[in-house]
């Protein structure tokens, strides 16, 4: 199988528009149009990231999850994905979520850019799925019609519920938003009679997505820049890099989330 599906063009890439601090009021409309924006030259810090989420989503902001500081040294590439996880912990006897399967917006703040490499890329996953109607109808049907265990490949991780999280890669919210998932954690359901087929299609999905990455437009996040993503619509990744690179990540749910 080739690394790229016949007929799939690199036209699904997104070059997020940049919004300066004094023009932050433009960000919500640009996010709705493009699915991703970059907020330029913000102060590096968790407070700034939280404030950015409030400014961009406004009264629609419902839930924030704990920020994650990620540092990589001489890191390899991060392939296209949508942020999604289901982590539940006990804090003082109170069940608490640290992540949610239906986080619908992601805020990625560059704390320290890599000296070399580490450029970001974003894909409009909704348009990619629409394109599969011509390029690979069987894969599109799998993504829209087959239930999988969304985190089954990560079974056994502390905090991940033992009950399988069953869903499809493409679903809709009650308000009509389309959710297009992309996670390395997907696996066939336990004793699924179609397990062999599901495994083969998951691999086909991975090959198709990885094949699109080289042609996607790249952009660099400088210290303080915040990449804002509609996590239901877009997948994101980055190139490998030399030296040390740090980002702070905040995932949230809006009032329009599932």
C-alpha positions, 0 to 999 in steps of 0.5 A: 500500500502506498503512503498516500491515498490516490486522489487525496490532495494536500489541500486539507492543510491549514495555515492558522491566521495570526492574531496580535494581542491588541486584536484578540477580539478577532480570534473567535471569528477566525477560529470559527472560519479556519478551525485554528488560530495563533495568538501572537506574543502572549506572556508565557505562563499558565495564567496567560493560557487560561485567560486566552481560553476565556477571551477566545471562548467567552461565555461558552467556556464550560470546563478546563482541565489541568495544564500539562507542561511537555518538554522534549529533547531531540524529539522525534515527530509527533503525528497528526492527532486530536487531543482526547483522553479519559483520565479519572482520579480520586482527589480526597475521596472525590472522583475527579476528571483530569482529561475528557474524551470530548475536549473540543478546544485545545490551547498549545502555548510555546514556552521554549521553541526548539533551536532547530526544527519542531515546526507545527502543522494542522489538517482540516480533518472534516474536509479530509473525511469528506474527500474520502468519499471519492478517494477511499469510500471503504475507509470513510464508511469505517470511520463513520459506521464502526464502533471501536474502543477509543482507548483500548490500546492503552488499557492498564494505564492508571486512571484510565477507566476499565470500562471500554470507551466505545465510539466512532471516529466520526460522530455528531453532537446534539448541537450538530457539530461533527467530531472527527477523532484521531488517536493512537489508542483505538482498538477493536472491541473485546471479542468483536467478530470483525476484530481482524477487519477493524485492526486492518482498517485502523492501520489503513487509517494511520497510513493514509494520515501519515501520508498527508503530513509531508505536504502540509504547510508548516509554521513556527511557534515562538515563545509565548505564541498560543496555537488554538484549535477546534479539536473536533475539526482539526488534527495537529502535529509537529516535526522532529527537532534538535535541542530542547522544546517546551509547550504548555497544553490546556484542553477545555470543553465549551458549552457546545461539546458532547 
